[in-house]
Amino acid sequence: MQDMQNGYDAYEMKDTTILEEPIGLESGIFGMETTSDSSKIASKEASPANSTPLKDDTPSNVNLALKYRPILFSELIGQESVSLTLSASLDSNKISNAYLFSGLRGSGKTSSARIMARSLECEKGISSHPCGVCDNCVLALKGNHPDIIEIDGASNRKIDDIRDLIEQTKYRPSVGRFKIFIIDEVHMLTKEAFNALLKTLEEPPSYVKFILATTDPLKMPATILSRTQHYRFKKISNAKLLAHLKTILEKEKVSYEEEALNLILKSQSGSVRDVLTMLEQAIIYSKQNLSVEAVSTMIGALNPSVFDELFLILSSGDMQKAREFVLSVRDYEAQMVIDELAFFIKTKVTNLELPLELATRYLRIINDARYDLQNDSDSDFCLLLCVLRMCEASKVLDIKTAIARAEASVLKEASSKDSLESKPSEGIPSKLEVRKDATLSASSKDFVVSTSVKERAQSENLEQEASQKVDKALEEVEQKPTFLELPKDTRYVLFLERLSFKDAELGEIFENFIEYKSFEDGILELDNFAPDELASIIRTRYSGIKLLLDEVFGSNLKLKVNKVLAKVTPKSASIDKDLP
Ligand SMILES: [Zn+2]
């Protein structure tokens, strides 16, 4: 809390510095206060600790947070509903005595309070669009309006402070329409101070308005809450912040890599002010070129590209390289590496670049590692264990995975041989689609290919390389079809499913006219009830059927088909119409 407050103070002081206003008795934390009534409160702020203005040390002397602070409600970042409601009430002249703005630090509460104050004071009339040029607007924009009084609730929390404030409400505004009190961090007031404020809040003089701001409305007495119009400021989404940063950088003509901006956002907690301060530092540090490398070095974060490397290692299953990876990041906190790793995996899942099953395994391992970290002081070892286990998990292929891979393999075979479809243009996946299918299977090798295809498809060479990787992966699957361990009849069901998926007509024929008898010593015995017309369809597409059978039952399969004439009616009548 103390740090946050200091941050706030620093910001306020900076604000004043840029405006080249003297910091003194009249303008400490109150900044805008100039009436003599305030001197008592203000003097408490003019302690030696914060009476020296902070120097803005950017080369161009630009304070981005100040330069790009919102001047109108429409410029607020990520607070559309609040700004719409406030604008509507201002434009329809429905003004409340007291407003409460609650929300996270840096979500726009103070900016909104200031816009609100100007909206109420503008000489052109009360509206959501203060003109910005009249005397009242200009004074307020400079932070010099005598009737807009900003109070920091954290440092003026006692009952005496509030009594001083109440005393001020007795004097009419000197130049403006209203006397407006903005109390920041109002939840910090003592119980007695709140009680003292209560009556004035309930029945203030007609010219007095209160705008209270807090990060913690739950700490406020219900009696105060019920006397204010409460506006909740949302956490600003990273997407909106990112867009804001881009706009600023383009205006400032600073080049950037988007990933570098994401690093900045990730290191902050959604406060526009903090993000802009960080951006400012990054611009200086990177000498006007926000690269991922510069920004990650500056904030002490890992360059996200190291995780791309790690994923290649994981997919290769190379334990030695995995160990080397852990050594290469030993300068970073293991906790941070693990958190970043989790974030990376979640991003991959969100972008559909990592099979869910593998992602789930990875995240489970990461959770274990977090637990280990809490209970084991050897954090480097915890990280090593985590990475090695992930490496192992990538190698373990369960039956489902093998089936999914085999499916990709079948599709690929089918497309290259055109064996299952009479019309090649229909239903047969293109080479690219085959590769997509391959990426859906839960295997790390395919995942690597997926990354290659998606991110580097522009390069023909790389795509070729990806294709070769698929081929290699598929070859391996063909060599060790894990599902051979499945029960025999289950395998036949699997084959039927596969066949129907590939060729609906054939699937239906098999469903209705072919019966599984047995599978012994590599011989699959089937009963064939199909009438001649259908049997001929089976014959013409036999090579495709055989391929699928080989996939499921092994490539040395021998087929024994008994022609049976007894069964003349199909189990289902749906195919009747096709019969002559
Ligand atoms: Zn104006």
Residues whose N, C-alpha, C, O or C-beta is under 5 A from the ligand:
A	BS01	ZN	C122 E123 K124 P130 C131 G132 V133 C134 C137
